[in-house]
């Protein structure tokens, strides 16, 4: 059996021990860090399968740690779940915009946290071997095996979540996909209607790929489709 390795980062030792105990009981290999610098160093050295990252950390806060990890080619595809006491929507959006895969507020339900961990890992590791490796939509080329996207033969640097969103829309070219459907298929967990998550990633795709709103079209009150 291959045990998934999770890096748990929080400056509160009791929270780290609570999470560590429950995740170990669910079969995960756990490493820990208690400040931002230690978190970044261990992420690079240990290459975990997932990071549970608190925002309010000493030395280097979780937002900066996330930014550094996403800028590093060695760690850019490690999924990150932000774990924090900050509850405002702007905080959630900021975490998602810089590349976090999920966002859980304290105090949290440990069963919910485990469910989200499983969902993120399942999504990252699931792969349909029968799907076509190359998808073409207009001037967009998507290589699903190398996770590479080109627009007019120019390589576009996307996060894993942005890539999967573009791939799913492209595989359903011309079909309207609801925000809730996209949340379920890509994030792998019911976000309780937090469809702003999808909107944030669509905005990033349009900007990075220099796409018009007509290419990835917004269907008001429903979702999105790619032409």
Secondary structure per residue as TSV (DSSP state, phi and psi in degrees):
chain	resnum	aa	ss	phi	psi
A	1	X	-	360.0	137.2
A	2	X	-	-97.8	119.0
A	3	X	-	-88.5	131.4
A	4	X	-	-75.2	136.2
A	5	X	E	-98.9	126.9
A	6	X	E	-121.2	130.8
A	7	X	E	-95.0	118.6
A	8	X	E	-103.3	122.2
A	9	X	E	-123.0	116.8
A	10	X	-	-162.7	145.6
A	11	X	S	-87.2	-2.7
A	12	X	-	-99.0	109.9
A	13	X	H	-60.2	-36.3
A	14	X	H	-66.0	-35.0
A	15	X	H	-69.5	-42.6
A	16	X	H	-59.2	-44.7
A	17	X	H	-65.9	-38.6
A	18	X	H	-61.9	-48.7
A	19	X	H	-66.0	-44.9
A	20	X	H	-58.4	-47.0
A	21	X	H	-59.2	-47.8
A	22	X	H	-72.3	-37.9
A	23	X	H	-70.4	-37.6
A	24	X	H	-62.8	-37.8
A	25	X	H	-66.7	-18.6
A	26	X	T	-98.9	11.6
A	27	X	T	93.1	14.2
A	28	X	-	-98.0	149.8
A	29	X	E	-91.6	124.2
A	30	X	E	-113.7	133.2
A	31	X	E	-120.7	154.7
A	32	X	E	-130.8	158.3
A	33	X	E	-149.1	151.8
A	34	X	S	-121.9	0.6
A	35	X	S	-148.4	169.6
A	36	X	H	-65.1	-41.1
A	37	X	H	-64.3	-44.5
A	38	X	H	-63.0	-38.5
A	39	X	H	-61.7	-47.0
A	40	X	H	-64.3	-45.1
A	41	X	H	-60.7	-46.4
A	42	X	H	-68.1	-34.2
A	43	X	H	-62.0	-41.1
A	44	X	H	-71.8	-43.3
A	45	X	H	-72.9	-40.5
A	46	X	H	-94.4	-19.8
A	47	X	-	47.3	62.1
A	48	X	-	-68.3	163.2
A	49	X	S	-79.9	-19.9
A	50	X	E	-161.7	151.4
A	51	X	E	-124.2	127.8
A	52	X	E	-97.7	112.3
A	53	X	E	-122.6	116.0
A	54	X	E	-73.0	149.9
A	55	X	S	-84.9	-46.4
A	56	X	S	-81.7	85.2
A	57	X	-	-118.7	149.8
A	58	X	S	-73.3	159.4
A	59	X	S	71.6	-60.9
A	60	X	S	-139.5	121.2
A	61	X	-	-74.6	166.7
A	62	X	H	-61.6	-33.1
A	63	X	H	-62.6	-45.3
A	64	X	H	-67.7	-37.4
A	65	X	H	-61.0	-45.9
A	66	X	H	-60.5	-44.6
A	67	X	H	-59.9	-45.7
A	68	X	H	-62.7	-41.7
A	69	X	H	-66.2	-38.0
A	70	X	H	-75.1	-19.8
A	71	X	H	-85.4	-14.4
A	72	X	S	-94.5	122.2
A	73	X	T	-57.6	-30.7
A	74	X	T	-70.5	-26.6
A	75	X	T	-124.2	1.6
A	76	X	T	-62.3	-25.5
A	77	X	T	-100.2	6.0
A	78	X	S	-72.2	122.1
A	79	X	E	-67.4	143.7
A	80	X	E	-128.4	129.6
A	81	X	E	-109.2	118.2
A	82	X	E	-77.5	134.5
A	83	X	E	-127.3	112.7
A	84	X	E	-155.8	160.4
A	85	X	S	-83.7	-9.5
A	86	X	-	-73.6	127.2
A	87	X	-	-112.7	-13.1
A	88	X	-	-64.9	147.0
A	89	X	H	-59.6	-35.8
A	90	X	H	-61.9	-34.7
A	91	X	H	-66.9	-41.6
A	92	X	H	-62.1	-48.0
A	93	X	H	-61.2	-42.1
A	94	X	H	-59.7	-45.9
A	95	X	H	-60.1	-42.7
A	96	X	H	-69.7	-36.6
A	97	X	H	-65.8	-31.1
A	98	X	T	-89.1	3.4
A	99	X	T	117.3	0.6
A	100	X	-	-66.4	149.1
A	101	X	S	-92.7	-22.6
A	102	X	E	-159.3	169.4
A	103	X	E	-148.8	117.2
A	104	X	E	-120.2	131.7
A	105	X	E	-96.7	149.0
A	106	X	S	-88.6	148.0
A	107	X	S	-73.5	145.7
A	108	X	-	-115.9	158.4
A	109	X	-	-87.9	124.1
A	110	X	H	-63.4	-31.9
A	111	X	H	-68.7	-36.9
A	112	X	H	-65.8	-42.8
A	113	X	H	-59.7	-45.6
A	114	X	H	-63.4	-39.5
A	115	X	H	-62.2	-40.6
A	116	X	H	-70.4	-38.3
A	117	X	H	-59.1	-48.2
A	118	X	H	-61.9	-40.2
A	119	X	H	-64.9	-44.9
A	120	X	H	-64.1	-45.1
A	121	X	H	-65.1	-38.3
A	122	X	H	-64.3	-42.8
A	123	X	H	-65.0	-42.6
A	124	X	H	-65.5	-37.4
A	125	X	H	-94.6	-10.4
A	126	X	-	-77.3	138.4
A	127	X	-	-152.4	129.0
A	128	X	-	-87.7	108.6
A	129	X	T	-70.3	-13.0
A	130	X	T	-91.4	-7.5
A	131	X	S	-73.6	153.7
A	132	X	-	-66.7	139.6
A	133	X	S	-79.6	-23.8
A	134	X	E	-119.4	125.8
A	135	X	E	-119.7	130.7
A	136	X	E	-118.9	129.3
A	137	X	E	-134.2	104.5
A	138	X	T	59.4	-124.7
A	139	X	T	-91.9	11.8
A	140	X	E	-101.4	131.1
A	141	X	E	-121.2	126.2
A	142	X	E	-118.6	120.7
A	143	X	E	-101.5	107.0
A	144	X	T	-76.8	-14.0
A	145	X	T	-87.3	-40.2
A	146	X	T	-95.7	-2.1
A	147	X	T	55.5	45.4
A	148	X	E	-117.9	137.5
A	149	X	E	-123.1	135.0
A	150	X	E	-126.6	142.2
A	151	X	E	-122.6	118.9
A	152	X	T	52.2	42.6
A	153	X	T	67.2	11.9
A	154	X	E	-102.6	126.0
A	155	X	E	-70.5	132.2
A	156	X	E	-109.4	129.9
A	157	X	-	-86.9	108.9
A	158	X	-	-116.8	151.9
A	159	X	-	-74.2	166.6
A	160	X	H	-59.6	-41.9
A	161	X	H	-66.7	-41.9
A	162	X	H	-62.1	-41.7
A	163	X	H	-61.1	-47.3
A	164	X	H	-66.7	-33.5
A	165	X	H	-65.9	-46.7
A	166	X	H	-62.1	-41.9
A	167	X	H	-62.5	-45.2
A	168	X	H	-64.9	-42.2
A	169	X	H	-62.2	-41.0
A	170	X	H	-69.8	-35.1
A	171	X	H	-68.1	-18.0
A	172	X	T	-119.1	40.6
A	173	X	T	-50.3	127.9
A	174	X	T	88.2	-12.2
A	175	X	-	-95.5	144.3
A	176	X	-	-85.7	122.5
A	177	X	E	-108.6	125.1
A	178	X	E	-70.5	157.9
A	179	X	H	-60.6	-41.2
A	180	X	H	-65.5	-36.4
A	181	X	H	-64.6	-44.4
A	182	X	H	-63.6	-41.1
A	183	X	I	-59.3	-46.0
A	184	X	I	-66.2	-43.4
A	185	X	I	-76.0	-35.6
A	186	X	I	-97.0	-44.9
A	187	X	I	-85.0	-18.5
A	188	X	-	69.6	14.5
A	189	X	S	-153.4	145.1
A	190	X	-	-72.0	114.7
A	191	X	-	-86.1	18.1
A	192	X	T	53.3	42.7
A	193	X	T	80.3	10.9
A	194	X	-	-77.8	66.4
A	195	X	T	-71.6	-9.3
A	196	X	H	-57.9	-28.0
A	197	X	H	-54.9	-47.0
A	198	X	H	-65.1	-44.4
A	199	X	H	-59.2	-40.9
A	200	X	H	-60.4	-45.5
A	201	X	H	-72.4	-33.8
A	202	X	H	-63.1	-43.3
A	203	X	H	-59.8	-41.3
A	204	X	H	-65.6	-41.2
A	205	X	H	-60.2	-48.0
A	206	X	H	-59.4	-42.3
A	207	X	H	-69.3	-48.8
A	208	X	H	-64.6	-36.9
A	209	X	H	-96.9	1.0
A	210	X	T	54.5	47.7
A	211	X	-	-97.6	144.1
A	212	X	-	-77.9	162.8
A	213	X	T	-66.0	-15.5
A	214	X	T	-81.7	-21.7
A	215	X	T	-75.6	-56.1
A	216	X	E	-101.6	101.1
A	217	X	E	-89.6	133.8
A	218	X	E	-84.1	124.1
A	219	X	E	-101.0	103.2
A	220	X	T	-52.3	129.2
A	221	X	T	77.4	-0.1
A	222	X	T	-124.5	-68.1
A	223	X	E	176.1	-132.3
A	224	X	E	-141.4	157.0
A	225	X	E	-145.2	154.4
A	226	X	E	-109.0	135.3
A	227	X	-	-90.6	360.0
